[in-house]
Amino acid sequence: MSLSILARMAFGLCLLASATPSSHASLSESPRTVVSLNNDWQFRFSHEVSLSASRRVDLPHTWNAQDALAGKIDYKRGIGNYTKIIRIGEEYKGKRLYVKSEGANSVCNLFVNGRHVGEHRGGYSAFVFEITDYVVYGRENTLLFRVNNGEQLDVMPLVGDFNFYGGLYRDVNLLTTDSICVSLLDYGSPGIYLRQNRVSEKRAEITADVRLSGINMTPERLTMRVEVSDGKRVIVSRDKELILQPGAAAQPESIDFVIDNPRLWDGRRDPFMYSVDVSLLKGDRVLDVVRQPLGVRYYHTDPENGFFLNGRHLSLKGVNRHQERAGLGSALLPAHHREDVDIMLDMGVNAMRLAHYQQADYMYGLTDREGVVVWAEIPFVGPGGYADKGFVDQESFKENGRHQLRELIRQNYNHPSILFWGLFNELKEDGDNPVEYVGELNVLAHEEDPTRPTTAASNQEGALNFITDNIAWNRYDGWYGATPSTLATWLDATHRNHPEIRIGISEYGAGASCYHQQDTVVQPAPAGRWHPENWQLRYHIENWRIIKDRPYVWGSFVWNMFDFGAAHRTEGDRVGINDKGLVTHDRKDKKDAYYFYRANWNPDPMVYIAGRRADKRVRPVTEILVFSNSGPVTLIVNGQMHSVAAPDDVNVCTFSDVKLQPGMNHIEAIVSKGKKKLSDECFWSLEQ
């Protein structure tokens, strides 16, 4: 049969529908394998040329966990070499071999047996190199990653109020496939894009766009099968007969399918997901199987009434999160991501801005399963209040930004929790003006994904605010000058002057140390070394009061959920830390503002006395704040009832003129919730 006849047969695709086909490919049948390469690497810096300089490390690893987090402003930024010996057995002959890194900051070159395989430029996205033609079978092979986190003007980000941790700080895996497979080389993506064309409660119309790869030198007649499971059974199955062209790198193929009366991915209320298996078969032989999640949902943002998920208004109560923590830098394990999400869920978070870069795929998987709405963004970051700029008008820089945007979208296309693509943070229009380029990125984002809106985080007026579908601002009213009340004035004026734009708050926050306590509420200097916890609390009470009463604010995101490393900072109780977190850098202490949001965002009954760490008092008459989402609070001071107070509109009970006795004082707050009693207590000492 001629190639032209085969091509015409492929063009006239055959869709076969069956709820329970007679045979199914399963993941266990697939020849694809994934083997972790995380353990037992030899590491040395490039300037350490001695043969004995290497030392063992396991991945994930960064070389900046100590110096950057100690506030060393010139922490090591250069090249680190990671070497590993792997044996490639004879059984791998006929297979295709790949090395996948989930993230290396920020320029990475791979060598196999001393031969250069390729370079990846960008510190936060995954990347894959095929090494089939570089290995020797039946022998040990040497992998060398050279990772460079040095400053350069053609890789995003150029600047940032956070640390640029160097290293192989995410997982590295060896993957094998058949000679024909779903492509692993399409910008590090899974090679499958589940496009949600039209979704309602009655019907979901989906297209599976798949990229196929083959190294055979003749056309191959294949079957591509798409199977959708609801966790109990296959509910949709579609087959397509096709011709894979010789040497195809990423041949596009598509299959449309419909789910009737779909169960929707509905945020925290019901984060249900289907699973979709895409299989390649040649006759009865299974060549490849790849599984992807499918969370079916529809949503929009209204300039007047905010955000709607599946037709229901949803107030996005969000936080920002950096991927790093005390003692580890950016080299986090799954347990660390899980702990972060658990802390956020306990506070009542239903949205996250994962700033300022693509974060671990495992993290997006957690937000999928927990029903947390996500804003994911590329590291196109401006300087904020610092020197230099985040944009250079040179083609190599702009191409790197396009590449990182394609990676972000393609690698994360199937995560249902991601509802917004973020394009920039705090850029400036003076000098090289990024407005035209941001417009190009906005077009590119919609070409890559026509189903999701774009957004951005601004901190100034100007044309940058009118490019993306949504826009949000980083506001620090009451911290970097002004007072919290100016946030209300600014929001209302912006909404009045530009009623057509969709306004969000991408950042708001104030610094606080658990060690800095005072029994008088006084606004501190943000650049100073005194960051009292009670001012952060006052800041958040007043800011949230303003935000919650403005339905046109489509979402708000506290800066930040956790304290994080920023080596250049010299403020608060220690250098090298941005202490605007609601939780400390080591995740051990939750600040008072955390419990304020828990009282407002988490419906689980609670009562909490604020200012508990200010246990050494100097004022004999004081004011006590208690958070309660369970009704009026009775305050007991030294065994005597002081008074009863009802929560206000942000669940704060205020007790004025509370008299303390010299020496130790026992403070109790009690709430009766039906037959249950909730209580909290603390002890304060009044100095003589």
Secondary structure, 3 states (H helix, E strand, C coil): CCHHHHHHHHHCCCCEECCCCCCCCCHHHCCCEEEECCCCEEEEECCCCCCCCCEEECCCCCCCCCCCCCCCCCCCCCEEEEEEEEEECHHHCCCEEEEEECCCECEEEEEECCEEEEEEECCCCCEEEECCCCCCCCEEEEEEEEEECCCCCCCCCCCCCCCCCCECCCCEEEEEECCEEECCCCCCCCCEEEEEEEECCCEEEEEEEEEEEECCCCCEEEEEEEEEECCCCEEEEEEEEEEECCCCCCEEEEEEEEEECCCCECHHHCECCEEEEEEEEECCEEEEEEEEEECCCCEEEECCCEEEECCEECCEEEEEECCCECCCECCCCHHHHHHHHHHHHHHCCCEEEECCCCCCHHHHHHHHHHCCEEEEECCCECCCCCCCCCCCCCHHHHHHHHHHHHHHHHHHCCCCCEEEEEEEECCCCCCCCCHHHHHHHHHHHHHHCCCCCEEEEECCCCHHHHCCCCEEEECCCCCCCCCCHHHHHHHHHHHHHCCCCCEEEEEECCCCECCCCCCCCCCCCCCCCCCEHHHHHHHHHHHHHHHHCCCCEEEEEECCCECEEEEEEEECCEEEEECCCCECCCCCCECHHHHHHHHHHCCCCCEEECCCCCCEECCCEEEEEEEECCCCEEEEECCEEEEEECCCCCCEEEEEEEECCCEEEEEEEEEEECCEEEEEEEEEEECC
